[in-house]
């Protein structure tokens, strides 16, 4: 089906992602769209967006 990445979020178990990607070319990766793992403060949102972009880039890059 052309699936490249399967993302897990920190508040959920990554076991399902591991099972889904096992035996495939799809890469497991993590996203934190709620910023649960980010430091609060004035740079929280910009850092959150940068971290999301880095996660996508890291997984989607060949």
C-alpha positions as CSV (number, residue, x, y, z in Angstrom):
1,X,0.0,0.0,0.0
2,X,3.0,2.3,0.0
3,X,3.0,3.0,3.8
4,X,6.2,4.6,4.7
5,X,5.7,5.5,8.4
6,X,3.5,4.5,11.3
7,X,3.5,7.0,14.2
8,X,2.9,6.4,17.9
9,X,2.1,9.1,20.4
10,X,3.6,9.1,23.9
11,X,0.3,8.7,25.7
12,X,-0.4,5.4,23.9
13,X,1.5,2.1,23.9
14,X,3.9,1.7,20.9
15,X,3.3,-2.1,20.8
16,X,0.6,-1.7,18.1
17,X,2.9,0.3,15.9
18,X,5.6,-2.3,16.4
19,X,3.2,-5.1,15.4
20,X,1.9,-3.1,12.4
21,X,5.4,-2.4,11.0
22,X,6.9,-5.9,11.7
23,X,7.8,-7.6,8.4
24,X,7.1,-4.5,6.4
25,X,9.2,-1.6,5.0
26,X,7.3,0.9,7.1
27,X,9.2,2.7,9.8
28,X,7.9,3.1,13.3
29,X,8.2,6.7,14.6
30,X,7.0,8.9,17.5
31,X,4.9,12.1,17.4
32,X,4.0,14.3,20.4
33,X,1.2,16.5,18.9
34,X,0.0,17.5,22.4
35,X,3.5,18.5,23.5
36,X,3.3,16.3,26.6
37,X,7.1,15.7,26.5
38,X,8.0,19.4,25.9
39,X,9.0,21.9,28.4
40,X,6.3,24.5,29.1
41,X,7.2,28.1,28.5
42,X,7.2,30.9,25.9
43,X,8.9,28.6,23.3
44,X,6.6,25.7,23.9
45,X,4.6,26.0,20.7
46,X,7.4,26.9,18.3
47,X,9.4,24.0,19.8
48,X,6.4,21.7,19.4
49,X,6.0,22.5,15.7
50,X,9.8,22.0,15.2
51,X,9.7,18.6,16.9
52,X,6.7,17.5,14.9
53,X,8.4,18.6,11.6
54,X,11.7,16.8,12.6
55,X,9.7,13.6,13.4
56,X,8.0,13.7,10.0
57,X,11.2,14.5,8.2
58,X,13.2,11.8,10.0
59,X,10.7,9.1,9.2
60,X,9.7,10.2,5.7
61,X,13.3,10.7,4.5
62,X,14.7,7.9,2.4
